[in-house]
Amino acid sequence: MLGDSGENVRDDGVYVVSVYLVEDRLRGQKRTRWRCDGFYKGHRASTVTRSTFSLRDAALACAEALWADYVAGLHRAPDTAPKTVGELIDRFVAQTTAKKGRLLSEKTGRAK
């Protein structure tokens, strides 16, 4: 599980998931947001998954979902693309997160 202090990172040498604090401005006022990133080392530009949340717990949930999908083998680095249409469909049906790491809605789950 991702920890409570500083930048929260899960890294197995192949895939990295991190949650960290960012500050930006909206209509001249400073605001604090939480960002969740997931990417494959060596393929960062083409595999980055990034979402921004107002609540830390939501960002941590996103990170845990990305990591769980990675561990389950539901997404892979670009060089290990599915070899058959059936494999692609199986991966899609099994995934629990969308491109930006947000959990799929119940409606999307039912439609799959």
MOURDA-V501703 format. One record per helix or strand. SS is the DSSP state (alpha for helix, beta for strand). FROM is the first residue (numbers start at 0). TO is the last residue. If there is no record, write none. Layout:
BEGIN
SS,FROM,TO  SS,FROM,TO
END
This chain:
BEGIN
beta,7,10  beta,14,25  beta,28,39  alpha,43,46  beta,48,52  alpha,55,70  alpha,77,79  alpha,84,93  beta,96,96  beta,102,102  alpha,105,110
END
